[in-house]
Structures are given as C-alpha cells and as structure tokens.
Amino acid sequence: MGFQARLGQLVQQVEGAVACALLGADGIPLGQQGAELEAAWVEWGPVLQKARTAADALGSGALEELSVQAGGMWVLMRPVGAGHHLALVVRAGGNPGKGRFLLRLHAPEVAAELAQLS
C-alpha cells in the first residue's frame, strides 16, 4: 500500500479526523487526504523544527510525537524517517487517542515506503 492510500485510511479510521498528510521537513505536504490544508501544513514546518530543537536542548532524545490542541482541533504529528512527519487533524470530540495510536502504528511502514522512493 502506498503512503497516499495509507493517509486516506487514517482519515477514515479515526473518528473526527479532518485531514492527514505526509509532510517534508519544511512542512510542504508530499501527500494529503481529507480537507485541503496545504497553507496550514506549511506553517507547522517551523513548529516541528522548534520542537526538535527544544527536545535536543533538554537532552531528551529525538522528538517522538507532537500533539497540540487548538480550539476545536487536535493536530497530531509523528516523525517518519529523516525530516518527514505524519500529521493528522482531529476535531474536538473526535478520537485523538486512536489517531495517536494509528500514527505510531503506521509510521514505520511509511518510513519504509519513503526509503524505497529514495
């Protein structure tokens, strides 16, 4: 299964999911499913960079997950491979816990798919 199909599967399987994307280090989506949020995805690039820098400064190791609740939405992100992230947007009242679980489950498979493309 390609990562584009996997993104669609994540949107379908998580109650309240609005969109899912595979983001490059700069926040530009390599693929997305659900609502078109390209402009919003790009804004998360610097946030991810700052979170990685903060994790390094703490000496806590690599960033494993970033979850932000803003108003009526959750933004969930998980690194996949060097500089790429899976991102999922879930409405409040949806199931962000299942989203976090499925991102963790699918991240290694997406990383392997990206490695094959390189």
VEXKE-627262 format. One record per residue (C-alpha): residue number from 1; x, y, z. Coordinates in steps of 0.2 Angstrom, whole numbers, plus 2048, in hexadecimal, padded with zeros to 3 digits. Layout:
<mikes>
<num=NUM, c1=X, c2=Y, c3=Z> .
...
</mikes>
This chain:
<mikes>
<num=1, c1=800, c2=800, c3=800> .
<num=2, c1=807, c2=811, c3=7FB> .
<num=3, c1=808, c2=81F, c3=808> .
<num=4, c1=7FA, c2=829, c3=7FF> .
<num=5, c1=7EE, c2=81A, c3=802> .
<num=6, c1=7F4, c2=819, c3=814> .
<num=7, c1=7F0, c2=82B, c3=817> .
<num=8, c1=7DE, c2=829, c3=811> .
<num=9, c1=7DD, c2=819, c3=81C> .
<num=10, c1=7E2, c2=824, c3=82B> .
<num=11, c1=7D5, c2=831, c3=828> .
<num=12, c1=7C7, c2=823, c3=826> .
<num=13, c1=7CC, c2=81A, c3=835> .
<num=14, c1=7CD, c2=828, c3=842> .
<num=15, c1=7BD, c2=82F, c3=848> .
<num=16, c1=7BD, c2=842, c3=845> .
<num=17, c1=7CC, c2=842, c3=83A> .
<num=18, c1=7CC, c2=851, c3=82E> .
<num=19, c1=7DC, c2=84E, c3=824> .
<num=20, c1=7EC, c2=844, c3=824> .
<num=21, c1=7FD, c2=848, c3=81B> .
<num=22, c1=80E, c2=843, c3=819> .
<num=23, c1=819, c2=852, c3=81B> .
<num=24, c1=82B, c2=856, c3=816> .
<num=25, c1=837, c2=85F, c3=822> .
<num=26, c1=831, c2=870, c3=81C> .
<num=27, c1=81E, c2=86B, c3=81F> .
<num=28, c1=81A, c2=869, c3=80C> .
<num=29, c1=80F, c2=85A, c3=80A> .
<num=30, c1=815, c2=84C, c3=800> .
<num=31, c1=804, c2=845, c3=800> .
<num=32, c1=7F3, c2=849, c3=809> .
<num=33, c1=7E2, c2=842, c3=80B> .
<num=34, c1=7D2, c2=84B, c3=812> .
<num=35, c1=7D0, c2=85D, c3=813> .
<num=36, c1=7DC, c2=868, c3=809> .
<num=37, c1=7E7, c2=870, c3=816> .
<num=38, c1=7F7, c2=873, c3=80C> .
<num=39, c1=7FA, c2=885, c3=812> .
<num=40, c1=7F7, c2=87F, c3=824> .
<num=41, c1=803, c2=870, c3=822> .
<num=42, c1=811, c2=87C, c3=81D> .
<num=43, c1=80F, c2=886, c3=82D> .
<num=44, c1=813, c2=876, c3=837> .
<num=45, c1=824, c2=874, c3=82F> .
<num=46, c1=82C, c2=881, c3=83B> .
<num=47, c1=823, c2=87A, c3=84A> .
<num=48, c1=82A, c2=869, c3=847> .
<num=49, c1=83B, c2=870, c3=845> .
<num=50, c1=839, c2=87A, c3=856> .
<num=51, c1=833, c2=86A, c3=85F> .
<num=52, c1=841, c2=860, c3=858> .
<num=53, c1=84D, c2=86D, c3=85E> .
<num=54, c1=845, c2=86E, c3=86F> .
<num=55, c1=846, c2=85B, c3=871> .
<num=56, c1=858, c2=85C, c3=86D> .
<num=57, c1=85B, c2=86A, c3=87A> .
<num=58, c1=853, c2=85F, c3=887> .
<num=59, c1=85E, c2=851, c3=883> .
<num=60, c1=84F, c2=846, c3=882> .
<num=61, c1=852, c2=83E, c3=871> .
<num=62, c1=849, c2=83F, c3=861> .
<num=63, c1=838, c2=846, c3=85F> .
<num=64, c1=82B, c2=838, c3=85F> .
<num=65, c1=81B, c2=841, c3=85E> .
<num=66, c1=813, c2=852, c3=85F> .
<num=67, c1=801, c2=855, c3=864> .
<num=68, c1=7F9, c2=866, c3=864> .
<num=69, c1=7E7, c2=86A, c3=869> .
<num=70, c1=7E2, c2=87A, c3=861> .
<num=71, c1=7D0, c2=87F, c3=863> .
<num=72, c1=7C5, c2=872, c3=85C> .
<num=73, c1=7D3, c2=868, c3=854> .
<num=74, c1=7E1, c2=85C, c3=858> .
<num=75, c1=7F1, c2=85C, c3=84D> .
<num=76, c1=7FB, c2=84C, c3=850> .
<num=77, c1=80C, c2=849, c3=848> .
<num=78, c1=818, c2=83B, c3=848> .
<num=79, c1=829, c2=83A, c3=83F> .
<num=80, c1=82C, c2=82E, c3=831> .
<num=81, c1=83D, c2=82D, c3=82B> .
<num=82, c1=849, c2=83B, c3=829> .
<num=83, c1=840, c2=84B, c3=82A> .
<num=84, c1=82F, c2=845, c3=825> .
<num=85, c1=81F, c2=844, c3=830> .
<num=86, c1=80E, c2=83D, c3=830> .
<num=87, c1=801, c2=84A, c3=835> .
<num=88, c1=7EF, c2=847, c3=839> .
<num=89, c1=7E2, c2=854, c3=83D> .
<num=90, c1=7D4, c2=84E, c3=849> .
<num=91, c1=7C4, c2=858, c3=84E> .
<num=92, c1=7C1, c2=85A, c3=861> .
<num=93, c1=7B5, c2=84D, c3=865> .
<num=94, c1=7BE, c2=841, c3=859> .
<num=95, c1=7CA, c2=834, c3=85F> .
<num=96, c1=7DC, c2=83B, c3=85F> .
<num=97, c1=7E1, c2=82C, c3=86A> .
<num=98, c1=7DE, c2=820, c3=85C> .
<num=99, c1=7E6, c2=82C, c3=850> .
<num=100, c1=7F6, c2=82C, c3=85A> .
<num=101, c1=7F5, c2=819, c3=85B> .
<num=102, c1=7F3, c2=817, c3=848> .
<num=103, c1=801, c2=824, c3=844> .
<num=104, c1=80D, c2=81A, c3=84F> .
<num=105, c1=807, c2=80A, c3=847> .
<num=106, c1=809, c2=811, c3=835> .
<num=107, c1=819, c2=81B, c3=837> .
<num=108, c1=825, c2=80D, c3=834> .
<num=109, c1=81C, c2=807, c3=824> .
<num=110, c1=81C, c2=819, c3=81D> .
<num=111, c1=82E, c2=81B, c3=821> .
<num=112, c1=832, c2=80B, c3=818> .
<num=113, c1=828, c2=811, c3=809> .
<num=114, c1=831, c2=821, c3=809> .
<num=115, c1=842, c2=818, c3=809> .
<num=116, c1=83D, c2=80E, c3=7FA> .
<num=117, c1=839, c2=81E, c3=7F0> .
<num=118, c1=84B, c2=825, c3=7F4> .
</mikes>
